[in-house]
């Protein structure tokens, strides 16, 4: 998985490419822990994300909990396969998907 970050003031844009799974989720989690302080808007772009596992969902849930306290989080460009995962797991009710 490739993580591309772009910060504009207190807005952090993250583009994910590849697979967010058991192997790559810890990398994203560590990256978020180091860069989320002071962020009021967290924007994920999933245009190039091919797959998400339960480990990836856990990282998103953790990020959402943090952002609920300090701002907002949204996920854009979600493929139909990943949207199916979000719908089946009930994450469409938890996450802001645009």
PyMOL commands that place a pseudoatom at each C-alpha (Angstrom):
pseudoatom trace, name=CA, resn=UNK, resi=1, chain=A, elem=C, hetatm=0, pos=[0.000, 0.000, 0.000]
pseudoatom trace, name=CA, resn=UNK, resi=2, chain=A, elem=C, hetatm=0, pos=[1.131, 3.517, -0.770]
pseudoatom trace, name=CA, resn=UNK, resi=3, chain=A, elem=C, hetatm=0, pos=[0.153, 6.421, 1.495]
pseudoatom trace, name=CA, resn=UNK, resi=4, chain=A, elem=C, hetatm=0, pos=[0.344, 9.906, 0.004]
pseudoatom trace, name=CA, resn=UNK, resi=5, chain=A, elem=C, hetatm=0, pos=[-0.277, 12.785, 2.421]
pseudoatom trace, name=CA, resn=UNK, resi=6, chain=A, elem=C, hetatm=0, pos=[-0.887, 16.455, 1.713]
pseudoatom trace, name=CA, resn=UNK, resi=7, chain=A, elem=C, hetatm=0, pos=[-1.494, 18.859, 4.581]
pseudoatom trace, name=CA, resn=UNK, resi=8, chain=A, elem=C, hetatm=0, pos=[-3.026, 22.297, 4.067]
pseudoatom trace, name=CA, resn=UNK, resi=9, chain=A, elem=C, hetatm=0, pos=[-3.131, 24.029, 7.434]
pseudoatom trace, name=CA, resn=UNK, resi=10, chain=A, elem=C, hetatm=0, pos=[-5.310, 21.915, 9.693]
pseudoatom trace, name=CA, resn=UNK, resi=11, chain=A, elem=C, hetatm=0, pos=[-6.651, 19.806, 6.798]
pseudoatom trace, name=CA, resn=UNK, resi=12, chain=A, elem=C, hetatm=0, pos=[-4.939, 16.497, 6.057]
pseudoatom trace, name=CA, resn=UNK, resi=13, chain=A, elem=C, hetatm=0, pos=[-5.592, 14.725, 2.743]
pseudoatom trace, name=CA, resn=UNK, resi=14, chain=A, elem=C, hetatm=0, pos=[-4.565, 11.071, 2.525]
pseudoatom trace, name=CA, resn=UNK, resi=15, chain=A, elem=C, hetatm=0, pos=[-4.596, 9.109, -0.714]
pseudoatom trace, name=CA, resn=UNK, resi=16, chain=A, elem=C, hetatm=0, pos=[-4.399, 5.345, -0.260]
pseudoatom trace, name=CA, resn=UNK, resi=17, chain=A, elem=C, hetatm=0, pos=[-3.314, 3.042, -3.075]
pseudoatom trace, name=CA, resn=UNK, resi=18, chain=A, elem=C, hetatm=0, pos=[-3.314, -0.751, -3.031]
pseudoatom trace, name=CA, resn=UNK, resi=19, chain=A, elem=C, hetatm=0, pos=[-4.610, -2.937, -0.221]
pseudoatom trace, name=CA, resn=UNK, resi=20, chain=A, elem=C, hetatm=0, pos=[-5.459, -1.900, 3.339]
pseudoatom trace, name=CA, resn=UNK, resi=21, chain=A, elem=C, hetatm=0, pos=[-5.169, -5.223, 5.127]
pseudoatom trace, name=CA, resn=UNK, resi=22, chain=A, elem=C, hetatm=0, pos=[-3.546, -6.974, 8.077]
pseudoatom trace, name=CA, resn=UNK, resi=23, chain=A, elem=C, hetatm=0, pos=[-0.081, -6.322, 6.666]
pseudoatom trace, name=CA, resn=UNK, resi=24, chain=A, elem=C, hetatm=0, pos=[-0.521, -2.624, 5.807]
pseudoatom trace, name=CA, resn=UNK, resi=25, chain=A, elem=C, hetatm=0, pos=[-3.013, -1.397, 8.430]
pseudoatom trace, name=CA, resn=UNK, resi=26, chain=A, elem=C, hetatm=0, pos=[-0.344, -0.986, 11.165]
pseudoatom trace, name=CA, resn=UNK, resi=27, chain=A, elem=C, hetatm=0, pos=[1.618, 1.321, 8.839]
pseudoatom trace, name=CA, resn=UNK, resi=28, chain=A, elem=C, hetatm=0, pos=[-1.424, 3.558, 8.286]
pseudoatom trace, name=CA, resn=UNK, resi=29, chain=A, elem=C, hetatm=0, pos=[-2.253, 3.502, 11.992]
pseudoatom trace, name=CA, resn=UNK, resi=30, chain=A, elem=C, hetatm=0, pos=[1.275, 4.591, 12.943]
pseudoatom trace, name=CA, resn=UNK, resi=31, chain=A, elem=C, hetatm=0, pos=[1.287, 7.262, 10.247]
pseudoatom trace, name=CA, resn=UNK, resi=32, chain=A, elem=C, hetatm=0, pos=[-2.030, 8.660, 11.492]
pseudoatom trace, name=CA, resn=UNK, resi=33, chain=A, elem=C, hetatm=0, pos=[-0.865, 8.713, 15.116]
pseudoatom trace, name=CA, resn=UNK, resi=34, chain=A, elem=C, hetatm=0, pos=[2.124, 10.825, 14.097]
pseudoatom trace, name=CA, resn=UNK, resi=35, chain=A, elem=C, hetatm=0, pos=[0.244, 13.287, 11.887]
pseudoatom trace, name=CA, resn=UNK, resi=36, chain=A, elem=C, hetatm=0, pos=[-3.300, 13.694, 13.250]
pseudoatom trace, name=CA, resn=UNK, resi=37, chain=A, elem=C, hetatm=0, pos=[-2.538, 16.090, 16.134]
pseudoatom trace, name=CA, resn=UNK, resi=38, chain=A, elem=C, hetatm=0, pos=[-3.977, 19.518, 15.393]
pseudoatom trace, name=CA, resn=UNK, resi=39, chain=A, elem=C, hetatm=0, pos=[-5.914, 18.285, 12.370]
pseudoatom trace, name=CA, resn=UNK, resi=40, chain=A, elem=C, hetatm=0, pos=[-9.525, 19.469, 12.194]
pseudoatom trace, name=CA, resn=UNK, resi=41, chain=A, elem=C, hetatm=0, pos=[-10.404, 17.822, 8.879]
pseudoatom trace, name=CA, resn=UNK, resi=42, chain=A, elem=C, hetatm=0, pos=[-9.173, 14.409, 7.782]
pseudoatom trace, name=CA, resn=UNK, resi=43, chain=A, elem=C, hetatm=0, pos=[-9.910, 13.547, 4.164]
pseudoatom trace, name=CA, resn=UNK, resi=44, chain=A, elem=C, hetatm=0, pos=[-9.284, 10.057, 2.781]
pseudoatom trace, name=CA, resn=UNK, resi=45, chain=A, elem=C, hetatm=0, pos=[-9.248, 9.442, -0.973]
pseudoatom trace, name=CA, resn=UNK, resi=46, chain=A, elem=C, hetatm=0, pos=[-9.910, 5.784, -1.813]
pseudoatom trace, name=CA, resn=UNK, resi=47, chain=A, elem=C, hetatm=0, pos=[-9.817, 6.201, -5.625]
pseudoatom trace, name=CA, resn=UNK, resi=48, chain=A, elem=C, hetatm=0, pos=[-6.895, 3.771, -5.861]
pseudoatom trace, name=CA, resn=UNK, resi=49, chain=A, elem=C, hetatm=0, pos=[-7.701, 1.529, -2.892]
pseudoatom trace, name=CA, resn=UNK, resi=50, chain=A, elem=C, hetatm=0, pos=[-8.368, -2.002, -4.122]
pseudoatom trace, name=CA, resn=UNK, resi=51, chain=A, elem=C, hetatm=0, pos=[-9.250, -3.842, -0.909]
pseudoatom trace, name=CA, resn=UNK, resi=52, chain=A, elem=C, hetatm=0, pos=[-9.962, -3.278, 2.779]
pseudoatom trace, name=CA, resn=UNK, resi=53, chain=A, elem=C, hetatm=0, pos=[-9.922, -5.920, 5.520]
pseudoatom trace, name=CA, resn=UNK, resi=54, chain=A, elem=C, hetatm=0, pos=[-11.206, -5.879, 9.083]
pseudoatom trace, name=CA, resn=UNK, resi=55, chain=A, elem=C, hetatm=0, pos=[-7.791, -4.580, 10.194]
pseudoatom trace, name=CA, resn=UNK, resi=56, chain=A, elem=C, hetatm=0, pos=[-8.234, -1.617, 7.853]
pseudoatom trace, name=CA, resn=UNK, resi=57, chain=A, elem=C, hetatm=0, pos=[-11.749, -1.018, 9.154]
pseudoatom trace, name=CA, resn=UNK, resi=58, chain=A, elem=C, hetatm=0, pos=[-10.379, -0.931, 12.696]
pseudoatom trace, name=CA, resn=UNK, resi=59, chain=A, elem=C, hetatm=0, pos=[-7.878, 1.797, 11.743]
pseudoatom trace, name=CA, resn=UNK, resi=60, chain=A, elem=C, hetatm=0, pos=[-10.651, 3.866, 10.131]
pseudoatom trace, name=CA, resn=UNK, resi=61, chain=A, elem=C, hetatm=0, pos=[-12.865, 3.441, 13.190]
pseudoatom trace, name=CA, resn=UNK, resi=62, chain=A, elem=C, hetatm=0, pos=[-10.035, 4.558, 15.464]
pseudoatom trace, name=CA, resn=UNK, resi=63, chain=A, elem=C, hetatm=0, pos=[-9.356, 7.606, 13.281]
pseudoatom trace, name=CA, resn=UNK, resi=64, chain=A, elem=C, hetatm=0, pos=[-13.078, 8.450, 13.247]
pseudoatom trace, name=CA, resn=UNK, resi=65, chain=A, elem=C, hetatm=0, pos=[-13.233, 8.351, 17.058]
pseudoatom trace, name=CA, resn=UNK, resi=66, chain=A, elem=C, hetatm=0, pos=[-10.312, 10.778, 17.283]
pseudoatom trace, name=CA, resn=UNK, resi=67, chain=A, elem=C, hetatm=0, pos=[-11.747, 13.081, 14.632]
pseudoatom trace, name=CA, resn=UNK, resi=68, chain=A, elem=C, hetatm=0, pos=[-15.150, 13.126, 16.365]
pseudoatom trace, name=CA, resn=UNK, resi=69, chain=A, elem=C, hetatm=0, pos=[-13.372, 14.996, 19.181]
pseudoatom trace, name=CA, resn=UNK, resi=70, chain=A, elem=C, hetatm=0, pos=[-11.241, 17.371, 17.115]
pseudoatom trace, name=CA, resn=UNK, resi=71, chain=A, elem=C, hetatm=0, pos=[-13.049, 17.902, 13.825]
pseudoatom trace, name=CA, resn=UNK, resi=72, chain=A, elem=C, hetatm=0, pos=[-14.424, 15.826, 10.976]
pseudoatom trace, name=CA, resn=UNK, resi=73, chain=A, elem=C, hetatm=0, pos=[-13.376, 12.956, 8.748]
pseudoatom trace, name=CA, resn=UNK, resi=74, chain=A, elem=C, hetatm=0, pos=[-14.626, 11.992, 5.318]
pseudoatom trace, name=CA, resn=UNK, resi=75, chain=A, elem=C, hetatm=0, pos=[-13.871, 9.306, 2.764]
pseudoatom trace, name=CA, resn=UNK, resi=76, chain=A, elem=C, hetatm=0, pos=[-14.136, 9.998, -0.970]
pseudoatom trace, name=CA, resn=UNK, resi=77, chain=A, elem=C, hetatm=0, pos=[-13.990, 7.990, -4.185]
pseudoatom trace, name=CA, resn=UNK, resi=78, chain=A, elem=C, hetatm=0, pos=[-15.000, 4.658, -2.667]
pseudoatom trace, name=CA, resn=UNK, resi=79, chain=A, elem=C, hetatm=0, pos=[-15.236, 1.758, -5.131]
pseudoatom trace, name=CA, resn=UNK, resi=80, chain=A, elem=C, hetatm=0, pos=[-18.362, -0.385, -5.227]
pseudoatom trace, name=CA, resn=UNK, resi=81, chain=A, elem=C, hetatm=0, pos=[-16.465, -3.352, -3.721]
pseudoatom trace, name=CA, resn=UNK, resi=82, chain=A, elem=C, hetatm=0, pos=[-15.272, -1.332, -0.728]
pseudoatom trace, name=CA, resn=UNK, resi=83, chain=A, elem=C, hetatm=0, pos=[-18.693, 0.312, -0.383]
pseudoatom trace, name=CA, resn=UNK, resi=84, chain=A, elem=C, hetatm=0, pos=[-20.168, -3.197, -0.143]
pseudoatom trace, name=CA, resn=UNK, resi=85, chain=A, elem=C, hetatm=0, pos=[-17.818, -3.915, 2.778]
pseudoatom trace, name=CA, resn=UNK, resi=86, chain=A, elem=C, hetatm=0, pos=[-18.844, -0.645, 4.465]
pseudoatom trace, name=CA, resn=UNK, resi=87, chain=A, elem=C, hetatm=0, pos=[-22.547, -1.461, 4.001]
pseudoatom trace, name=CA, resn=UNK, resi=88, chain=A, elem=C, hetatm=0, pos=[-22.291, -5.069, 5.209]
pseudoatom trace, name=CA, resn=UNK, resi=89, chain=A, elem=C, hetatm=0, pos=[-20.344, -4.055, 8.334]
pseudoatom trace, name=CA, resn=UNK, resi=90, chain=A, elem=C, hetatm=0, pos=[-22.570, -1.052, 9.119]
pseudoatom trace, name=CA, resn=UNK, resi=91, chain=A, elem=C, hetatm=0, pos=[-19.724, 1.399, 8.603]
pseudoatom trace, name=CA, resn=UNK, resi=92, chain=A, elem=C, hetatm=0, pos=[-21.931, 3.525, 6.332]
pseudoatom trace, name=CA, resn=UNK, resi=93, chain=A, elem=C, hetatm=0, pos=[-23.696, 4.599, 9.535]
pseudoatom trace, name=CA, resn=UNK, resi=94, chain=A, elem=C, hetatm=0, pos=[-20.412, 5.499, 11.263]
pseudoatom trace, name=CA, resn=UNK, resi=95, chain=A, elem=C, hetatm=0, pos=[-18.302, 7.063, 8.524]
pseudoatom trace, name=CA, resn=UNK, resi=96, chain=A, elem=C, hetatm=0, pos=[-18.946, 10.086, 6.325]
pseudoatom trace, name=CA, resn=UNK, resi=97, chain=A, elem=C, hetatm=0, pos=[-18.626, 8.736, 2.790]
pseudoatom trace, name=CA, resn=UNK, resi=98, chain=A, elem=C, hetatm=0, pos=[-18.975, 11.276, -0.007]
for i in range(1, 98): cmd.bond("trace and resi %d" % i, "trace and resi %d" % (i + 1))
show_as sticks, trace
zoom trace
